[in-house]
Amino acid sequence: MQALHPVQAVIQTKWPARHPDRLQLYSLATPNGVKVSIALEELGLPYEAHRVSFDSNDQLSPEFLALNPNNKIPAIIDPHGPGGQPLPLFESGAILWYLAEKTGRLLPADPARRLETLQWLMFQMGGVGPMFGQVGFFHKFAGREYEDKRPRDRYVAESRRLLAVLDKHLAGKAWMMGDDYTVADIATFPWVRNLVGFYGAGELVGFADFSHVQRVLEAFLARPAVQRGLTIPA
């Protein structure tokens, strides 16, 4: 029997694995969290999902911090990682890239196009996610009470700029990488959905101006694996 990774031994005291031979997902159905559940559903990999509840500060528990010292979801443990050894991994972009490389799917085969996919994945990680998240704070959450609207307007303007970059890039393309559906799409469109849906900021950012982003978002949300992944963990 394979020995447990030290992180596995710790985290299983709080989230016991019923199926320890499967990939273990520790997450919540947020835009970052569903990136990984969607990818797992698209790939058909066997996995077990564990809910990391923000309401009870699970992300700050010693058990979760053993897996991700940055206390953010999602995180995974793959019991069958490189060399057949358990692999703990955090950061949604890194997890998406790992799963794509592990399976040989959701990435173009051509090396140059793989790097182009990585560039758009980093575009989401460094721009789309942080900026859209700030719009959510200042429009939907505590920041909406601030009388000074300059912080909100700064992030709205940057989010609108990012949407324009996406819209121009998507003109004439089915997906971020043309005909290839990749991790770049799985990273990007949960955030677009959240911006106009949960955050209710579509009108604020002028989402109606970005027809190509709207078109691809609709195609993304029509995928059965996406629909399943958006609800995981329950």
Secondary structure as a PSIPRED ss2 file (coil, helix, strand):
# PSIPRED VFORMAT (PSIPRED V4.0)

   1 M C   1.000  0.000  0.000
   2 Q C   1.000  0.000  0.000
   3 A C   1.000  0.000  0.000
   4 L C   1.000  0.000  0.000
   5 H C   1.000  0.000  0.000
   6 P H   0.000  1.000  0.000
   7 V H   0.000  1.000  0.000
   8 Q H   0.000  1.000  0.000
   9 A H   0.000  1.000  0.000
  10 V H   0.000  1.000  0.000
  11 I H   0.000  1.000  0.000
  12 Q C   1.000  0.000  0.000
  13 T C   1.000  0.000  0.000
  14 K C   1.000  0.000  0.000
  15 W C   1.000  0.000  0.000
  16 P C   1.000  0.000  0.000
  17 A C   1.000  0.000  0.000
  18 R C   1.000  0.000  0.000
  19 H C   1.000  0.000  0.000
  20 P C   1.000  0.000  0.000
  21 D C   1.000  0.000  0.000
  22 R C   1.000  0.000  0.000
  23 L E   0.000  0.000  1.000
  24 Q E   0.000  0.000  1.000
  25 L E   0.000  0.000  1.000
  26 Y E   0.000  0.000  1.000
  27 S E   0.000  0.000  1.000
  28 L C   1.000  0.000  0.000
  29 A C   1.000  0.000  0.000
  30 T C   1.000  0.000  0.000
  31 P H   0.000  1.000  0.000
  32 N H   0.000  1.000  0.000
  33 G H   0.000  1.000  0.000
  34 V H   0.000  1.000  0.000
  35 K H   0.000  1.000  0.000
  36 V H   0.000  1.000  0.000
  37 S H   0.000  1.000  0.000
  38 I H   0.000  1.000  0.000
  39 A H   0.000  1.000  0.000
  40 L H   0.000  1.000  0.000
  41 E H   0.000  1.000  0.000
  42 E H   0.000  1.000  0.000
  43 L H   0.000  1.000  0.000
  44 G C   1.000  0.000  0.000
  45 L C   1.000  0.000  0.000
  46 P C   1.000  0.000  0.000
  47 Y E   0.000  0.000  1.000
  48 E E   0.000  0.000  1.000
  49 A E   0.000  0.000  1.000
  50 H E   0.000  0.000  1.000
  51 R E   0.000  0.000  1.000
  52 V C   1.000  0.000  0.000
  53 S C   1.000  0.000  0.000
  54 F C   1.000  0.000  0.000
  55 D C   1.000  0.000  0.000
  56 S C   1.000  0.000  0.000
  57 N C   1.000  0.000  0.000
  58 D H   0.000  1.000  0.000
  59 Q H   0.000  1.000  0.000
  60 L H   0.000  1.000  0.000
  61 S C   1.000  0.000  0.000
  62 P H   0.000  1.000  0.000
  63 E H   0.000  1.000  0.000
  64 F H   0.000  1.000  0.000
  65 L H   0.000  1.000  0.000
  66 A H   0.000  1.000  0.000
  67 L H   0.000  1.000  0.000
  68 N C   1.000  0.000  0.000
  69 P C   1.000  0.000  0.000
  70 N C   1.000  0.000  0.000
  71 N C   1.000  0.000  0.000
  72 K C   1.000  0.000  0.000
  73 I C   1.000  0.000  0.000
  74 P C   1.000  0.000  0.000
  75 A E   0.000  0.000  1.000
  76 I E   0.000  0.000  1.000
  77 I E   0.000  0.000  1.000
  78 D E   0.000  0.000  1.000
  79 P C   1.000  0.000  0.000
  80 H C   1.000  0.000  0.000
  81 G C   1.000  0.000  0.000
  82 P H   0.000  1.000  0.000
  83 G H   0.000  1.000  0.000
  84 G H   0.000  1.000  0.000
  85 Q C   1.000  0.000  0.000
  86 P C   1.000  0.000  0.000
  87 L E   0.000  0.000  1.000
  88 P E   0.000  0.000  1.000
  89 L E   0.000  0.000  1.000
  90 F E   0.000  0.000  1.000
  91 E C   1.000  0.000  0.000
  92 S H   0.000  1.000  0.000
  93 G H   0.000  1.000  0.000
  94 A H   0.000  1.000  0.000
  95 I H   0.000  1.000  0.000
  96 L H   0.000  1.000  0.000
  97 W H   0.000  1.000  0.000
  98 Y H   0.000  1.000  0.000
  99 L H   0.000  1.000  0.000
 100 A H   0.000  1.000  0.000
 101 E H   0.000  1.000  0.000
 102 K H   0.000  1.000  0.000
 103 T H   0.000  1.000  0.000
 104 G C   1.000  0.000  0.000
 105 R C   1.000  0.000  0.000
 106 L C   1.000  0.000  0.000
 107 L C   1.000  0.000  0.000
 108 P C   1.000  0.000  0.000
 109 A C   1.000  0.000  0.000
 110 D C   1.000  0.000  0.000
 111 P H   0.000  1.000  0.000
 112 A H   0.000  1.000  0.000
 113 R H   0.000  1.000  0.000
 114 R H   0.000  1.000  0.000
 115 L H   0.000  1.000  0.000
 116 E H   0.000  1.000  0.000
 117 T H   0.000  1.000  0.000
 118 L H   0.000  1.000  0.000
 119 Q H   0.000  1.000  0.000
 120 W H   0.000  1.000  0.000
 121 L H   0.000  1.000  0.000
 122 M H   0.000  1.000  0.000
 123 F H   0.000  1.000  0.000
 124 Q H   0.000  1.000  0.000
 125 M H   0.000  1.000  0.000
 126 G H   0.000  1.000  0.000
 127 G H   0.000  1.000  0.000
 128 V H   0.000  1.000  0.000
 129 G H   0.000  1.000  0.000
 130 P H   0.000  1.000  0.000
 131 M H   0.000  1.000  0.000
 132 F H   0.000  1.000  0.000
 133 G H   0.000  1.000  0.000
 134 Q H   0.000  1.000  0.000
 135 V H   0.000  1.000  0.000
 136 G H   0.000  1.000  0.000
 137 F H   0.000  1.000  0.000
 138 F H   0.000  1.000  0.000
 139 H H   0.000  1.000  0.000
 140 K C   1.000  0.000  0.000
 141 F C   1.000  0.000  0.000
 142 A H   0.000  1.000  0.000
 143 G H   0.000  1.000  0.000
 144 R H   0.000  1.000  0.000
 145 E H   0.000  1.000  0.000
 146 Y C   1.000  0.000  0.000
 147 E C   1.000  0.000  0.000
 148 D C   1.000  0.000  0.000
 149 K C   1.000  0.000  0.000
 150 R H   0.000  1.000  0.000
 151 P H   0.000  1.000  0.000
 152 R H   0.000  1.000  0.000
 153 D H   0.000  1.000  0.000
 154 R H   0.000  1.000  0.000
 155 Y H   0.000  1.000  0.000
 156 V H   0.000  1.000  0.000
 157 A H   0.000  1.000  0.000
 158 E H   0.000  1.000  0.000
 159 S H   0.000  1.000  0.000
 160 R H   0.000  1.000  0.000
 161 R H   0.000  1.000  0.000
 162 L H   0.000  1.000  0.000
 163 L H   0.000  1.000  0.000
 164 A H   0.000  1.000  0.000
 165 V H   0.000  1.000  0.000
 166 L H   0.000  1.000  0.000
 167 D H   0.000  1.000  0.000
 168 K H   0.000  1.000  0.000
 169 H H   0.000  1.000  0.000
 170 L H   0.000  1.000  0.000
 171 A C   1.000  0.000  0.000
 172 G C   1.000  0.000  0.000
 173 K C   1.000  0.000  0.000
 174 A C   1.000  0.000  0.000
 175 W E   0.000  0.000  1.000
 176 M C   1.000  0.000  0.000
 177 M E   0.000  0.000  1.000
 178 G E   0.000  0.000  1.000
 179 D C   1.000  0.000  0.000
 180 D E   0.000  0.000  1.000
 181 Y C   1.000  0.000  0.000
 182 T C   1.000  0.000  0.000
 183 V H   0.000  1.000  0.000
 184 A H   0.000  1.000  0.000
 185 D H   0.000  1.000  0.000
 186 I H   0.000  1.000  0.000
 187 A H   0.000  1.000  0.000
 188 T H   0.000  1.000  0.000
 189 F H   0.000  1.000  0.000
 190 P H   0.000  1.000  0.000
 191 W H   0.000  1.000  0.000
 192 V H   0.000  1.000  0.000
 193 R H   0.000  1.000  0.000
 194 N H   0.000  1.000  0.000
 195 L H   0.000  1.000  0.000
 196 V H   0.000  1.000  0.000
 197 G C   1.000  0.000  0.000
 198 F C   1.000  0.000  0.000
 199 Y C   1.000  0.000  0.000
 200 G C   1.000  0.000  0.000
 201 A C   1.000  0.000  0.000
 202 G H   0.000  1.000  0.000
 203 E H   0.000  1.000  0.000
 204 L H   0.000  1.000  0.000
 205 V H   0.000  1.000  0.000
 206 G C   1.000  0.000  0.000
 207 F H   0.000  1.000  0.000
 208 A H   0.000  1.000  0.000
 209 D H   0.000  1.000  0.000
 210 F C   1.000  0.000  0.000
 211 S H   0.000  1.000  0.000
 212 H H   0.000  1.000  0.000
 213 V H   0.000  1.000  0.000
 214 Q H   0.000  1.000  0.000
 215 R H   0.000  1.000  0.000
 216 V H   0.000  1.000  0.000
 217 L H   0.000  1.000  0.000
 218 E H   0.000  1.000  0.000
 219 A H   0.000  1.000  0.000
 220 F H   0.000  1.000  0.000
 221 L H   0.000  1.000  0.000
 222 A C   1.000  0.000  0.000
 223 R C   1.000  0.000  0.000
 224 P H   0.000  1.000  0.000
 225 A H   0.000  1.000  0.000
 226 V H   0.000  1.000  0.000
 227 Q H   0.000  1.000  0.000
 228 R H   0.000  1.000  0.000
 229 G H   0.000  1.000  0.000
 230 L C   1.000  0.000  0.000
 231 T C   1.000  0.000  0.000
 232 I C   1.000  0.000  0.000
 233 P C   1.000  0.000  0.000
 234 A C   1.000  0.000  0.000
